[in-house]
Amino acid sequence: MGWAIVVHGGARAIEDDRAAEYRSGCEAAVAAGIAVLAVGGPAHEAAVTAVRVLESDPTFNAGVGAARNAEGRVQCDAAVMDGATLDIGAVAGVEAVRHPIDVADALLRAEQTLLIAAGAERFAAERGLDGPPLSGRRRAEGESHDTVGCAALDASGHLAAAVSTGGLDGMPPGRVGDSPLAGAGFLADDEVGAVVLSGIGERIVRATLAAWTSERLRDGDPASAVGLALDRLQRVGGEAGLIVIDPSGRLGWGHSSRDFAVAWATDRRPVTSFTRSSRPGGWAEPGDNQ
């Protein structure tokens, strides 16, 4: 069986003069994930590695480029899920860490699935993952929907999802969106697929959109599942983008936002990227890995 990987850099309107930044950042993340998958590495490691690259790029609303809340502080959320074991590691409201996704990854095999704020930071410090408070940057109006994420399939047929975000610019302290909530902002299950969301978290949570999308994958293809998910979101309003991989390696993506930064690759297809899909309502590449 072959491997596949897809990343996103956020569902939002991307300025024309910044499109190249978003594409190159997503391509770099995919390349980092490929370096893991191409030597037989596990999907969850590839997904975390790809997201770590995006957290290191100030273009994106995660890690060093995270949005600031109403008090001017950065409070990040991140999560990873292993589709083989259904293990989840997630953190919310973390500030004094180097990479939020690394803290989530360290929690992946623990009994707890989600730690928040001081508890998550204490866990990070115990594992040498702490650091100075993230400074982030003030983001333009409408810019801070660009959560980052990755879905990956490894050569052993296992799936994973990873996600990281700085939330919304000017958000109330302690606000948590969909990103660290399994079944809302992400889900990975070897039996059905991997799904990662971006958009207005409060709306995505109300629609339990990742779990709902994964159920559509049981009897359908990624393109139709993505399209139906975006239809469901209309019930609660808001914009979103999502990426999907099913167990056979078919990739899907779609968005109701104007733009959606995405890059993807498989063991048979080179890295490809875009910031605005020609099929925004839902599109899928034929599976190379069937």
C-alpha angles and dihedrals in degrees: 000000000000131000133247136187136184129180134186132204098198146300108256143098106292117203113242092237091055100045092095090055092054094047095047092046092052091045091053090051092050091049090054091051091048090055087063099041097044092063094047097267122158123271095238091055091049092049093049091046092052093048091048088059090053091048088056093054115082089208090080133064096245135082112344093009097046122141121253124238127229090282093051093252129127117235113177134195127201139167144178131194129195111215093201097058101016087233114158131197118185138162132188135194095012120161112161100057133103097223121008091202091058090056090050089049092051088055093050097098096036124105091242115075101192133030124180139206115319093009092054092045091051089051089050093050092051088058098042093252097117125106142157116312112282110253099199119177139263108263129209121256110284092012100101099077091086101109110168128228148160137209119195141182118199130208091262091060097254123139133211140179129203132180139177134181146168091213124224126336110254093010119158113269110267095025113149124190132188100292101089094036115096111225092024109058099009145006136174126188124159089217096059114009146265124285130185125183138202128186141066102355098204090058095044091051092052090053094044080221104177093052092043091050093048090055090055088055091062092074103015146046128268095256094054092042091053092048092049091048092055089049090052091052090061087070090069099023130232135100130275146165127206141188125207140187121187125206092264092057100256112149126216136182140165143158143198091198117090092253138018122188109221138162127180144170141175133200087267101037129059125235112293127181143180140170096209120034119222085221103044095167094063135314137179137192115228111260114263090185102059 
